[in-house]
C-alpha cells in the first residue's frame, strides 16, 4: 500500500518475518496495529529475541545478524509496544535500547526484572547513563562488535554460535 506523502514521518511498528527477511510495516502510532509475532502456544522453531530499538537501520542490522545466527526476531520501537509484546509472547532474550520515543528503556528493564526475572536483557545503547539498581545481563555500547554481541546472546540463551 503506497504511503501518503506528508511533511513528517509517522512512526511505524515493524516485525521481521524469518521466511521473507522483509520487514512487515504496520500503521502509524495513532492506529498502532500489532506486528506479527509468535503466539505463546506456537511451537518454537528457534530461540526468539525481542529487539526494542527505535532506529530502523539499527533494527534491520540486528535482524540480519540475529536471523543469520538462527534466532527468531520481533522488533518494536516503543516502550508501550515492548510491554505488549512481552505480555503476549515468549522470548528467550531482549535487546534493549534505552532512548525510546515514548519513554525510558529502563522502565522496560525494571518491569522485566519483576515479571520475568530470568529473562536476559542485553542493553544496547549510545548512552553512558548509569542503570542505578537495575541489572542487565550485559550492556554494550553502540556501535557494538558483532562477534561480542553474538557471543553474549548465545551465552544468555544457552546456545552456541
TORTI-323044 format. One record per residue (C-alpha): chain; x, y, z; residue number from 1; residue in one letter. Coordinates in Angstrom, 1 decimal, always signed. Layout:
# TORTI-323044
<r vonu="A" east="X" north="Y" up="Z" tortor="NUM" doro="A"/>
...
END
This chain:
# TORTI-323044
<r vonu="A" east="+0.0" north="+0.0" up="+0.0" tortor="1" doro="X"/>
<r vonu="A" east="+1.6" north="+3.3" up="-1.0" tortor="2" doro="X"/>
<r vonu="A" east="+2.3" north="+5.8" up="+1.7" tortor="3" doro="X"/>
<r vonu="A" east="+0.7" north="+9.2" up="+1.7" tortor="4" doro="X"/>
<r vonu="A" east="+3.1" north="+12.0" up="+1.2" tortor="5" doro="X"/>
<r vonu="A" east="+3.4" north="+14.2" up="+4.3" tortor="6" doro="X"/>
<r vonu="A" east="+5.7" north="+16.7" up="+5.8" tortor="7" doro="X"/>
<r vonu="A" east="+6.8" north="+14.4" up="+8.6" tortor="8" doro="X"/>
<r vonu="A" east="+7.4" north="+10.7" up="+9.0" tortor="9" doro="X"/>
<r vonu="A" east="+4.9" north="+8.7" up="+11.1" tortor="10" doro="X"/>
<r vonu="A" east="+6.4" north="+6.1" up="+13.4" tortor="11" doro="X"/>
<r vonu="A" east="+5.7" north="+2.5" up="+12.5" tortor="12" doro="X"/>
<r vonu="A" east="+5.6" north="-0.8" up="+14.2" tortor="13" doro="X"/>
<r vonu="A" east="+7.6" north="-3.4" up="+12.4" tortor="14" doro="X"/>
<r vonu="A" east="+8.3" north="-7.1" up="+12.8" tortor="15" doro="X"/>
<r vonu="A" east="+10.6" north="-9.2" up="+10.8" tortor="16" doro="X"/>
<r vonu="A" east="+9.3" north="-12.4" up="+9.2" tortor="17" doro="X"/>
<r vonu="A" east="+12.1" north="-15.1" up="+9.1" tortor="18" doro="X"/>
<r vonu="A" east="+10.5" north="-16.6" up="+6.0" tortor="19" doro="X"/>
<r vonu="A" east="+10.8" north="-13.5" up="+3.8" tortor="20" doro="X"/>
<r vonu="A" east="+13.6" north="-11.5" up="+5.5" tortor="21" doro="X"/>
<r vonu="A" east="+11.5" north="-8.4" up="+4.9" tortor="22" doro="X"/>
<r vonu="A" east="+10.0" north="-6.1" up="+7.5" tortor="23" doro="X"/>
<r vonu="A" east="+6.3" north="-6.1" up="+7.9" tortor="24" doro="X"/>
<r vonu="A" east="+5.1" north="-2.5" up="+8.2" tortor="25" doro="X"/>
<r vonu="A" east="+2.2" north="-1.6" up="+10.5" tortor="26" doro="X"/>
<r vonu="A" east="+0.1" north="+1.5" up="+10.9" tortor="27" doro="X"/>
<r vonu="A" east="+1.3" north="+4.7" up="+12.4" tortor="28" doro="X"/>
<r vonu="A" east="+1.3" north="+5.3" up="+16.2" tortor="29" doro="X"/>
<r vonu="A" east="-2.3" north="+6.6" up="+16.1" tortor="30" doro="X"/>
<r vonu="A" east="-3.6" north="+3.3" up="+14.8" tortor="31" doro="X"/>
<r vonu="A" east="-0.9" north="+1.1" up="+16.5" tortor="32" doro="X"/>
<r vonu="A" east="-1.5" north="-2.2" up="+14.8" tortor="33" doro="X"/>
<r vonu="A" east="+0.4" north="-5.1" up="+16.4" tortor="34" doro="X"/>
<r vonu="A" east="+3.0" north="-6.6" up="+14.1" tortor="35" doro="X"/>
<r vonu="A" east="+3.1" north="-10.4" up="+13.6" tortor="36" doro="X"/>
<r vonu="A" east="+4.7" north="-12.2" up="+16.5" tortor="37" doro="X"/>
<r vonu="A" east="+4.9" north="-15.8" up="+17.6" tortor="38" doro="X"/>
<r vonu="A" east="+2.0" north="-16.5" up="+20.0" tortor="39" doro="X"/>
<r vonu="A" east="+2.8" north="-18.3" up="+23.2" tortor="40" doro="X"/>
<r vonu="A" east="+1.2" north="-21.5" up="+22.0" tortor="41" doro="X"/>
<r vonu="A" east="+3.0" north="-21.8" up="+18.7" tortor="42" doro="X"/>
<r vonu="A" east="+5.9" north="-24.3" up="+18.7" tortor="43" doro="X"/>
<r vonu="A" east="+9.3" north="-22.7" up="+19.0" tortor="44" doro="X"/>
<r vonu="A" east="+11.4" north="-23.2" up="+15.9" tortor="45" doro="X"/>
<r vonu="A" east="+14.4" north="-21.3" up="+17.3" tortor="46" doro="X"/>
<r vonu="A" east="+15.2" north="-19.1" up="+20.2" tortor="47" doro="X"/>
<r vonu="A" east="+13.3" north="-15.8" up="+20.0" tortor="48" doro="X"/>
<r vonu="A" east="+14.6" north="-12.4" up="+20.7" tortor="49" doro="X"/>
<r vonu="A" east="+12.7" north="-9.1" up="+21.1" tortor="50" doro="X"/>
<r vonu="A" east="+14.6" north="-6.1" up="+19.8" tortor="51" doro="X"/>
<r vonu="A" east="+13.4" north="-2.8" up="+21.3" tortor="52" doro="X"/>
<r vonu="A" east="+15.0" north="-0.2" up="+19.1" tortor="53" doro="X"/>
<r vonu="A" east="+13.6" north="+3.0" up="+17.5" tortor="54" doro="X"/>
<r vonu="A" east="+16.1" north="+3.3" up="+14.8" tortor="55" doro="X"/>
<r vonu="A" east="+15.0" north="+1.2" up="+11.7" tortor="56" doro="X"/>
<r vonu="A" east="+18.6" north="+1.0" up="+10.3" tortor="57" doro="X"/>
<r vonu="A" east="+19.9" north="-0.4" up="+13.6" tortor="58" doro="X"/>
<r vonu="A" east="+17.0" north="-2.8" up="+13.9" tortor="59" doro="X"/>
<r vonu="A" east="+17.4" north="-4.1" up="+10.4" tortor="60" doro="X"/>
<r vonu="A" east="+21.1" north="-4.7" up="+11.1" tortor="61" doro="X"/>
<r vonu="A" east="+20.3" north="-6.6" up="+14.3" tortor="62" doro="X"/>
<r vonu="A" east="+17.6" north="-8.6" up="+12.5" tortor="63" doro="X"/>
<r vonu="A" east="+20.0" north="-9.7" up="+9.7" tortor="64" doro="X"/>
<r vonu="A" east="+22.7" north="-10.6" up="+12.2" tortor="65" doro="X"/>
<r vonu="A" east="+20.3" north="-12.5" up="+14.6" tortor="66" doro="X"/>
<r vonu="A" east="+18.5" north="-14.4" up="+11.9" tortor="67" doro="X"/>
<r vonu="A" east="+21.8" north="-15.5" up="+10.5" tortor="68" doro="X"/>
<r vonu="A" east="+22.6" north="-16.7" up="+14.0" tortor="69" doro="X"/>
<r vonu="A" east="+19.4" north="-18.7" up="+14.0" tortor="70" doro="X"/>
<r vonu="A" east="+17.2" north="-16.5" up="+16.1" tortor="71" doro="X"/>
<r vonu="A" east="+13.5" north="-15.6" up="+15.5" tortor="72" doro="X"/>
<r vonu="A" east="+13.3" north="-11.8" up="+15.8" tortor="73" doro="X"/>
<r vonu="A" east="+10.4" north="-9.5" up="+16.7" tortor="74" doro="X"/>
<r vonu="A" east="+11.1" north="-5.7" up="+16.6" tortor="75" doro="X"/>
<r vonu="A" east="+9.2" north="-2.9" up="+18.4" tortor="76" doro="X"/>
<r vonu="A" east="+10.0" north="+0.8" up="+18.5" tortor="77" doro="X"/>
<r vonu="A" east="+8.4" north="+2.0" up="+21.8" tortor="78" doro="X"/>
<r vonu="A" east="+8.1" north="+1.1" up="+25.4" tortor="79" doro="X"/>
<r vonu="A" east="+4.3" north="+0.6" up="+25.0" tortor="80" doro="X"/>
<r vonu="A" east="+4.9" north="-1.9" up="+22.2" tortor="81" doro="X"/>
<r vonu="A" east="+7.6" north="-3.7" up="+24.2" tortor="82" doro="X"/>
<r vonu="A" east="+5.3" north="-4.2" up="+27.2" tortor="83" doro="X"/>
<r vonu="A" east="+2.5" north="-5.5" up="+25.0" tortor="84" doro="X"/>
<r vonu="A" east="+4.8" north="-8.0" up="+23.1" tortor="85" doro="X"/>
<r vonu="A" east="+6.4" north="-9.3" up="+26.3" tortor="86" doro="X"/>
<r vonu="A" east="+2.9" north="-9.9" up="+27.7" tortor="87" doro="X"/>
<r vonu="A" east="+1.7" north="-11.7" up="+24.6" tortor="88" doro="X"/>
<r vonu="A" east="+4.8" north="-13.7" up="+23.6" tortor="89" doro="X"/>
<r vonu="A" east="+7.6" north="-15.8" up="+25.0" tortor="90" doro="X"/>
<r vonu="A" east="+11.1" north="-14.6" up="+24.4" tortor="91" doro="X"/>
<r vonu="A" east="+14.5" north="-16.1" up="+25.3" tortor="92" doro="X"/>
<r vonu="A" east="+16.2" north="-12.7" up="+25.4" tortor="93" doro="X"/>
<r vonu="A" east="+15.6" north="-9.0" up="+24.9" tortor="94" doro="X"/>
<r vonu="A" east="+17.9" north="-6.5" up="+23.2" tortor="95" doro="X"/>
<r vonu="A" east="+17.0" north="-3.1" up="+24.6" tortor="96" doro="X"/>
<r vonu="A" east="+17.8" north="+0.5" up="+23.6" tortor="97" doro="X"/>
<r vonu="A" east="+17.4" north="+3.0" up="+26.5" tortor="98" doro="X"/>
<r vonu="A" east="+16.4" north="+6.0" up="+24.4" tortor="99" doro="X"/>
<r vonu="A" east="+12.9" north="+5.4" up="+23.1" tortor="100" doro="X"/>
<r vonu="A" east="+10.4" north="+7.9" up="+21.7" tortor="101" doro="X"/>
<r vonu="A" east="+7.8" north="+7.3" up="+24.4" tortor="102" doro="X"/>
<r vonu="A" east="+9.9" north="+6.8" up="+27.4" tortor="103" doro="X"/>
<r vonu="A" east="+13.0" north="+5.4" up="+29.0" tortor="104" doro="X"/>
<r vonu="A" east="+14.1" north="+1.8" up="+28.2" tortor="105" doro="X"/>
<r vonu="A" east="+14.9" north="+1.5" up="+32.0" tortor="106" doro="X"/>
<r vonu="A" east="+11.2" north="+1.3" up="+32.6" tortor="107" doro="X"/>
<r vonu="A" east="+11.1" north="-1.9" up="+30.5" tortor="108" doro="X"/>
<r vonu="A" east="+14.1" north="-3.3" up="+32.2" tortor="109" doro="X"/>
<r vonu="A" east="+12.6" north="-2.6" up="+35.6" tortor="110" doro="X"/>
<r vonu="A" east="+9.3" north="-4.3" up="+34.7" tortor="111" doro="X"/>
<r vonu="A" east="+11.0" north="-7.3" up="+33.2" tortor="112" doro="X"/>
<r vonu="A" east="+13.1" north="-7.8" up="+36.4" tortor="113" doro="X"/>
<r vonu="A" east="+9.8" north="-8.0" up="+38.3" tortor="114" doro="X"/>
<r vonu="A" east="+7.7" north="-10.0" up="+35.9" tortor="115" doro="X"/>
<r vonu="A" east="+10.3" north="-12.1" up="+34.1" tortor="116" doro="X"/>
<r vonu="A" east="+13.4" north="-12.2" up="+36.4" tortor="117" doro="X"/>
<r vonu="A" east="+15.2" north="-14.9" up="+34.5" tortor="118" doro="X"/>
<r vonu="A" east="+14.8" north="-13.3" up="+31.0" tortor="119" doro="X"/>
<r vonu="A" east="+18.2" north="-12.0" up="+29.9" tortor="120" doro="X"/>
<r vonu="A" east="+18.1" north="-8.3" up="+28.9" tortor="121" doro="X"/>
<r vonu="A" east="+21.0" north="-7.0" up="+26.9" tortor="122" doro="X"/>
<r vonu="A" east="+21.2" north="-3.3" up="+26.8" tortor="123" doro="X"/>
<r vonu="A" east="+22.5" north="-1.8" up="+23.5" tortor="124" doro="X"/>
<r vonu="A" east="+22.8" north="+1.9" up="+23.9" tortor="125" doro="X"/>
<r vonu="A" east="+24.8" north="+5.0" up="+23.0" tortor="126" doro="X"/>
<r vonu="A" east="+24.1" north="+6.4" up="+26.4" tortor="127" doro="X"/>
<r vonu="A" east="+26.7" north="+6.3" up="+29.2" tortor="128" doro="X"/>
<r vonu="A" east="+23.9" north="+6.7" up="+31.8" tortor="129" doro="X"/>
<r vonu="A" east="+24.1" north="+4.6" up="+35.0" tortor="130" doro="X"/>
<r vonu="A" east="+21.3" north="+2.0" up="+35.3" tortor="131" doro="X"/>
<r vonu="A" east="+21.2" north="+2.5" up="+39.0" tortor="132" doro="X"/>
<r vonu="A" east="+19.9" north="-0.5" up="+40.9" tortor="133" doro="X"/>
<r vonu="A" east="+18.7" north="-2.2" up="+37.7" tortor="134" doro="X"/>
<r vonu="A" east="+20.8" north="-5.0" up="+36.4" tortor="135" doro="X"/>
<r vonu="A" east="+21.1" north="-6.1" up="+32.8" tortor="136" doro="X"/>
<r vonu="A" east="+22.5" north="-9.4" up="+31.6" tortor="137" doro="X"/>
<r vonu="A" east="+25.0" north="-7.4" up="+29.6" tortor="138" doro="X"/>
<r vonu="A" east="+25.5" north="-3.8" up="+28.4" tortor="139" doro="X"/>
<r vonu="A" east="+27.1" north="-3.0" up="+25.0" tortor="140" doro="X"/>
<r vonu="A" east="+27.8" north="+0.5" up="+23.6" tortor="141" doro="X"/>
<r vonu="A" east="+26.8" north="+1.4" up="+20.1" tortor="142" doro="X"/>
<r vonu="A" east="+28.3" north="+0.7" up="+17.8" tortor="143" doro="X"/>
<r vonu="A" east="+28.7" north="-2.8" up="+19.1" tortor="144" doro="X"/>
<r vonu="A" east="+31.1" north="-5.6" up="+18.0" tortor="145" doro="X"/>
<r vonu="A" east="+29.0" north="-8.2" up="+16.1" tortor="146" doro="X"/>
<r vonu="A" east="+31.1" north="-11.1" up="+17.5" tortor="147" doro="X"/>
<r vonu="A" east="+30.8" north="-9.9" up="+21.0" tortor="148" doro="X"/>
<r vonu="A" east="+27.1" north="-9.3" up="+20.8" tortor="149" doro="X"/>
<r vonu="A" east="+26.5" north="-12.8" up="+19.3" tortor="150" doro="X"/>
<r vonu="A" east="+28.7" north="-14.4" up="+21.9" tortor="151" doro="X"/>
<r vonu="A" east="+26.8" north="-12.7" up="+24.7" tortor="152" doro="X"/>
<r vonu="A" east="+23.4" north="-13.5" up="+23.3" tortor="153" doro="X"/>
<r vonu="A" east="+24.3" north="-17.2" up="+22.7" tortor="154" doro="X"/>
<r vonu="A" east="+25.5" north="-17.5" up="+26.3" tortor="155" doro="X"/>
<r vonu="A" east="+22.4" north="-15.7" up="+27.6" tortor="156" doro="X"/>
<r vonu="A" east="+20.1" north="-18.3" up="+25.9" tortor="157" doro="X"/>
<r vonu="A" east="+22.3" north="-21.3" up="+26.4" tortor="158" doro="X"/>
<r vonu="A" east="+23.3" north="-22.0" up="+22.8" tortor="159" doro="X"/>
<r vonu="A" east="+26.5" north="-22.0" up="+20.8" tortor="160" doro="X"/>
<r vonu="A" east="+27.1" north="-19.9" up="+17.7" tortor="161" doro="X"/>
END
